Amino acid sequence: MYYYGSRLLYTDNEIDFFNSLYRDIAKAFNIDLSSYNKIDTVVNEKINLAGIHKQLSLKYGDLYSIYLNSSNSAGIVLKQDLEGVYTLYRFETNEESKIRFNINSIDKVQGKYRFINDYFIKNPNPPIIDYKVEGSTLQIIIKDNNQ
């Protein structure tokens, strides 16, 4: 099981699903994941990956994972979108930039869409989020976009 503090984020079955998915995506690009370390957080204590996260073209329903090489000088991001397209982002360090890591290549291949449950099948469109301000009160309104 994977916890954030005392909060359960993923069960063992969910972790197995994600690991299997990312192995399949890596295989589609002939990538050997044994030479990489999976990074489960966007900001690591020693490695700031926020710059990579900002460079990813993420959409509703995308699943992705970040991997670094053993010297933390380069890495990959493996992504699956709702159409089953697998995307491989390659990145490396750039000490001259304000962003520590820069994506230097992007490859795509049609894969097979795999899902952990039927949420995105039942809800193919992201919810509509609206805001209403009355005085000093902010109300966030979330509307279902799948009817």
C-alpha positions as CSV (number, residue, x, y, z in Angstrom):
1,M,0.0,0.0,0.0
2,Y,1.1,3.6,-0.7
3,Y,0.4,6.2,1.9
4,Y,0.8,10.0,2.1
5,G,1.1,10.5,5.8
6,S,-1.7,8.4,7.2
7,R,-3.9,8.7,4.1
8,L,-4.1,5.7,1.9
9,L,-3.4,6.7,-1.7
10,Y,-3.1,3.4,-3.5
11,T,-3.8,-0.2,-2.7
12,D,-1.4,-2.9,-3.7
13,N,-3.6,-3.9,-6.6
14,E,-3.6,-0.3,-7.9
15,I,0.2,-0.1,-7.5
16,D,0.5,-3.4,-9.5
17,F,-1.7,-1.9,-12.2
18,F,0.3,1.2,-12.6
19,N,3.6,-0.6,-12.5
20,S,2.3,-3.0,-15.2
21,L,1.0,-0.1,-17.3
22,Y,4.3,1.7,-17.2
23,R,6.3,-1.4,-18.0
24,D,4.1,-1.9,-21.1
25,I,4.6,1.7,-22.2
26,A,8.4,1.4,-21.7
27,K,8.3,-1.8,-23.8
28,A,6.5,0.0,-26.6
29,F,9.5,2.4,-26.8
30,N,12.2,-0.3,-26.1
31,I,13.1,1.3,-22.8
32,D,14.7,-0.8,-20.1
33,L,13.3,0.6,-16.8
34,S,15.9,-1.2,-14.7
35,S,18.3,1.6,-15.5
36,Y,15.9,4.2,-14.0
37,N,14.6,5.0,-10.6
38,K,10.8,5.8,-10.4
39,I,10.1,9.1,-8.8
40,D,6.7,9.2,-7.1
41,T,6.6,12.8,-6.2
42,V,6.8,16.0,-8.3
43,V,9.1,17.7,-5.8
44,N,11.8,15.4,-4.2
45,E,13.8,16.7,-1.3
46,K,17.0,16.7,-3.4
47,I,15.6,16.9,-6.9
48,N,13.2,19.5,-8.0
49,L,11.0,18.0,-10.8
50,A,8.5,20.9,-10.8
51,G,10.1,22.2,-14.0
52,I,9.4,18.8,-15.8
53,H,5.8,18.8,-14.6
54,K,5.2,22.2,-16.0
55,Q,6.6,21.1,-19.4
56,L,4.3,18.1,-19.8
57,S,1.3,18.4,-22.0
58,L,-1.2,16.9,-19.5
59,K,-4.9,16.5,-20.1
60,Y,-7.9,15.1,-18.2
61,G,-7.5,11.4,-17.6
62,D,-3.7,11.2,-18.5
63,L,-1.7,8.8,-16.4
64,Y,2.1,9.4,-16.1
65,S,5.2,8.5,-14.2
66,I,8.6,10.1,-13.9
67,Y,11.9,8.2,-13.9
68,L,15.5,9.4,-13.4
69,N,18.8,7.7,-14.3
70,S,21.1,6.7,-11.4
71,S,23.1,10.0,-11.6
72,N,19.9,12.1,-11.6
73,S,21.2,13.9,-14.7
74,A,18.5,12.7,-17.2
75,G,15.2,10.8,-17.3
76,I,12.0,9.9,-18.9
77,V,8.3,10.4,-18.4
78,L,5.9,7.7,-19.6
79,K,2.3,8.8,-20.2
80,Q,-0.9,7.2,-21.4
81,D,-3.9,9.4,-22.5
82,L,-7.6,8.5,-22.8
83,E,-7.2,7.4,-26.4
84,G,-4.5,4.9,-25.5
85,V,-1.7,7.0,-27.0
86,Y,1.6,6.3,-25.2
87,T,4.0,9.3,-25.0
88,L,7.7,9.2,-24.1
89,Y,9.3,12.4,-22.9
90,R,13.1,12.5,-22.6
91,F,14.7,15.1,-20.4
92,E,18.1,16.1,-19.1
93,T,19.7,18.6,-16.8
94,N,20.2,22.2,-18.0
95,E,22.2,24.1,-15.4
96,E,21.9,27.3,-17.5
97,S,18.1,27.4,-17.4
98,K,15.9,28.5,-14.5
99,I,14.3,25.1,-15.0
100,R,16.7,22.4,-13.9
101,F,15.4,19.7,-16.3
102,N,14.4,20.4,-19.9
103,I,12.4,18.0,-22.1
104,N,14.5,17.5,-25.2
105,S,12.4,14.9,-27.1
106,I,8.9,13.6,-27.3
107,D,7.8,10.4,-29.1
108,K,4.3,9.0,-29.4
109,V,2.9,5.6,-30.4
110,Q,-0.6,4.2,-30.4
111,G,-0.9,1.8,-27.5
112,K,-3.8,0.0,-25.9
113,Y,-5.9,2.0,-23.4
114,R,-5.8,0.4,-20.0
115,F,-7.8,1.6,-17.1
116,I,-8.0,0.8,-13.4
117,N,-11.7,1.2,-13.2
118,D,-14.6,2.5,-15.4
119,Y,-14.6,6.1,-14.1
120,F,-13.2,7.6,-17.4
121,I,-15.6,5.4,-19.5
122,K,-18.5,6.7,-17.5
123,N,-17.1,10.2,-17.3
124,P,-15.2,11.0,-20.6
125,N,-15.5,14.7,-20.1
126,P,-13.9,16.7,-17.3
127,P,-16.2,18.4,-14.9
128,I,-17.0,22.1,-15.4
129,I,-15.6,24.2,-12.6
130,D,-17.1,27.6,-11.9
131,Y,-16.5,30.2,-9.2
132,K,-18.9,32.6,-7.5
133,V,-17.8,35.4,-5.2
134,E,-20.2,37.0,-2.8
135,G,-18.5,39.5,-0.5
136,S,-15.6,37.8,1.1
137,T,-16.9,34.3,0.3
138,L,-15.7,32.2,-2.6
139,Q,-18.0,29.4,-3.8
140,I,-16.6,26.7,-6.1
141,I,-19.2,25.1,-8.2
142,I,-18.5,21.7,-9.9
143,K,-20.9,20.6,-12.6
144,D,-21.1,17.2,-14.2
145,N,-20.2,17.5,-17.9
146,N,-21.2,13.9,-18.8
147,Q,-25.0,14.0,-19.2
